[in-house]
Amino acid sequence: MLSSPFIRREAARAAEDAEHARVVAKRFALLRTRVLREMRNRDWKTLAVVPLTLGAGGSFVSVNLALALARQPHTHVVLADMDLARPSIAGQLGIPGCDPISAALAAGRALDELAPVIEEVPNLRVIAPAQAEDEAAEILQDEALAAGMARLARNSATHALVLMDMAPLLGEDEALAALPLADALLLVADGRRGTAADMVQAERLLVGMPPVMGIILNKSDD
């Protein structure tokens, strides 16, 4: 079990700025409700949070959505940092990162061995590699990883979800390599710098990929 300084800081901030905390909590509670309804209705277990571009805020959405989901009494969540070339979840949560996923797979270890429980939110477990992986796209396409992710979803609690924080979709191949691991996708677009051309390109790349549950317009002033 690990303790997260980030979660403790957010709790302290909520006490100091209740209005800001209420707005953020309301937005992610609404997103949580939609995600839970869709995932349970369709018997989906794994959701990929996919930023369209670097800096769109995919990890911000992943962390806050995972926390919102895990605060449901009977919903267990595994948050997995699948941006293997640029892992950030351990740093965001302020927790020690785990061993490289490639090393765990090579040793025949189950992925849930890399996923400690977070003390402040006991329904949340996190796979957060401490360092970047070489050849991230190749690792994400490895059959051993696909089998490990399938076992992770299958062996988790009955009301469990695996939330994958992904690399940017545009301009790189890591996200495309990992998308088939998911049952559904949640796209995150930059509400300030994103363009219509980004969406057109994303639509082309997502042909034949898992269904898109929705698009989050992050950093928007609306």
Buried (B, 14 or more C-beta within 10 A) or exposed (E): EBEBEBBEEBEEEBEEEEEEBEEBBEEBEEBBEEBBEBBEEEEBBBBBBBBBBBEBBBBBBBBBBBBBBBBBEEBBBBBBBBBBBBBBBBBBBBBEBBBBBBEBBEEEBEBBEBBBBBBBBEBBBBBBBEEEBEEBBBBBBBEBBBEBBBEBBEEBEEBBBBBBBBBBBBEBBBBBBBBEBBBBBBBBBBBEEBEEEBBEBBEEBBEEBBEBBEBBBBBEEE
